[in-house]
Amino acid sequence: MKTCSIVTQKYFWAVIGAVFVMAWSCWAAESGSDAVVKDELKEKYRQEVLGGKGQSSKDQEYVIGYRDILYVEVYGEGSMAVGPSNSSQGAPQAEGQDFLRGRGTGAEVGVDGRVSLRHIGDVYVVGMTLPQLAQYLNKLYSTVFSEPNVITSVVQSNSRQYTVMGQVKTPGLFHLDQPMTIVKAIAKAGGLTEWAKSDITVIRQGNDLIVEKEKEKGNDKPAKKVQQFQFDYDDFVAGKNAEKNIQLEPGDVVVVH
């Protein structure tokens, strides 16, 4: 009986060990997988699902700017952010003022354009797209971890802003957190004053927060053109020239005459 018990115990631990090895192998295979589906294939399947009637996705990528809050993770090692996980810099002030929003969870891009990350220290990231940042950090973390898989995303966008000035009730600087048209921007600024005219000008200053891909060359090229767009509020209310109610972009200045 004693011999049988010993054999049974050995068999039991052998089975447990085999199960552990199999589980570890599956986890290792999963963590080592960093295959990415190409954008062309994503767009192809999206159009198939929408029956070819889907609007083409804009050929622009998010560009990291000052005070953005980023999430950086090395798969299997957790977040690489250094500093408080969740804090705020005083009470949030009203939109339209020179304000700083509460700090989100993640790595904040400082005024020097750098983020502080575990194991590698301060890294300059302003001007990079998220795929570029992931590729860059993957190279850096390869000196620390074996075959790291770096995940990056934007937790809070603080660098993308636009300005509304002139004859509105609350002129100032606003965060561009969502698609924003001229009319929406005026409404967010409190609406027109009683002295406002119907003429509105949007000044689009070339900036580094928009990257337009050159498909022929396969290069990323920052847009640097300075443009002006005219918009007539009275015409819009009357149902005319609705197409001139354009979407704002980072750095746009809306002037209400």
Buried (B, 14 or more C-beta within 10 A) or exposed (E): EEEEEEEEEEEEEEEEEEEEEEEEEEEEEEBEEEEEEEEEEEEEEEBEEEEEEEEEEEEBBBBBBEBBBBBBBBBEBEBBBBEEEEEEEEEEEEBBEEBEBEBBBBBBBBEEBBBBBBEBEEBEBBBBBBBBBBEBBBEBBEEEBEEBBBBBBBBBBBBBBBBBEBBBEBBBBBBBEEEBBBBBBBEBBBEBEEEBEBBBBBBBBEBBBBBBBEEEEEEBEEBEEEEEBEBBBEBBEEEEEEEBBBEBBBBBBBBBE
